[in-house]
Amino acid sequence: METQIKQFMLRALLAARDVPMPETTLRSVTRNAFPHVAITTEVLGACIAGLKEHNLIASTDDDIAGTIWMLTGKGIIRAEKLA
């Protein structure tokens, strides 16, 4: 299931079209995409950490939105293959 969640996150960030996505939004849209599965906060955190570890996504901190995420160049290539 984690692989499917990670793939969804990559596609969601790709759909954002270079607009950074707040982590709260990324978590919410991911939960909404899998209504039949009880996705825990820990699973979402592990998926985000895994994507970051593989250099597919990168974050920055925003004073208002908190942590925001974008695809890296490598992440864009991977997400386009999934789309």
Backbone torsions as a table, in degrees:
resi	resn	phi	psi	omega
1	MET	NA	-35.0	-179.4
2	GLU	-60.7	-36.1	178.8
3	THR	-62.6	-43.2	178.9
4	GLN	-64.6	-38.2	178.5
5	ILE	-65.6	-45.7	179.1
6	LYS	-61.7	-42.0	178.9
7	GLN	-63.4	-41.0	177.7
8	PHE	-62.2	-44.1	-179.6
9	MET	-59.8	-42.2	177.9
10	LEU	-61.9	-44.8	179.0
11	ARG	-65.3	-36.7	178.8
12	ALA	-65.4	-42.4	178.4
13	LEU	-68.2	-34.6	175.9
14	LEU	-64.7	-41.1	-179.8
15	ALA	-66.1	-21.5	179.1
16	ALA	-72.1	-10.2	174.3
17	ARG	53.9	60.4	176.4
18	ASP	67.8	10.9	174.4
19	VAL	-96.1	121.4	-179.8
20	PRO	-57.8	141.5	-177.7
21	MET	-110.6	124.8	175.7
22	PRO	-58.9	145.0	-178.9
23	GLU	-59.1	-36.6	179.3
24	THR	-62.0	-37.7	177.9
25	THR	-68.6	-44.9	179.6
26	LEU	-59.0	-43.5	178.9
27	ARG	-65.2	-42.3	-178.3
28	SER	-65.4	-47.1	-179.0
29	VAL	-66.1	-31.6	178.1
30	THR	-68.7	-44.9	176.9
31	ARG	-59.9	-42.1	-179.0
32	ASN	-66.6	-27.8	-179.3
33	ALA	-75.6	-17.5	-178.7
34	PHE	-126.9	63.1	-175.0
35	PRO	-66.5	-21.2	-177.6
36	HIS	-84.9	-2.9	-177.7
37	VAL	-123.7	133.7	176.0
38	ALA	-84.1	96.0	-178.1
39	ILE	-88.5	121.4	-178.5
40	THR	-81.8	162.0	175.8
41	THR	-59.7	-37.4	-179.9
42	GLU	-65.1	-40.6	178.9
43	VAL	-65.3	-44.8	178.3
44	LEU	-60.8	-43.8	178.7
45	GLY	-62.1	-40.9	179.0
46	ALA	-66.1	-38.0	178.8
47	CYS	-66.4	-44.5	178.2
48	ILE	-62.4	-44.9	180.0
49	ALA	-62.1	-38.8	178.3
50	GLY	-64.6	-41.7	177.6
51	LEU	-65.0	-40.1	179.1
52	LYS	-67.2	-41.8	-179.9
53	GLU	-59.9	-34.6	179.5
54	HIS	-89.7	11.2	177.5
55	ASN	58.7	35.3	177.3
56	LEU	-94.2	-25.3	177.5
57	ILE	-134.9	158.2	177.5
58	ALA	-139.3	152.2	-177.6
59	SER	-123.5	162.8	170.8
60	THR	-146.0	159.9	179.7
61	ASP	-101.7	135.7	179.3
62	ASP	-117.5	137.3	-178.0
63	ASP	-59.2	-32.3	-176.4
64	ILE	-97.2	-48.6	-173.8
65	ALA	-87.6	-12.1	-176.1
66	GLY	83.0	-142.9	179.2
67	THR	-75.1	130.7	177.0
68	ILE	-121.7	147.5	-173.5
69	TRP	-120.4	146.5	173.8
70	MET	-141.5	158.5	173.3
71	LEU	-74.5	145.1	169.7
72	THR	-85.1	177.0	175.4
73	GLY	-57.5	-44.5	178.3
74	LYS	-62.9	-38.6	179.3
75	GLY	-66.7	-36.7	177.8
76	ILE	-62.4	-45.4	179.9
77	ILE	-60.5	-46.3	-179.5
78	ARG	-64.8	-43.4	-178.4
79	ALA	-65.5	-38.0	178.7
80	GLU	-64.0	-33.2	177.2
81	LYS	-69.0	-27.1	-179.3
82	LEU	-85.2	-23.4	-174.0
83	ALA	-68.8	NA	NA
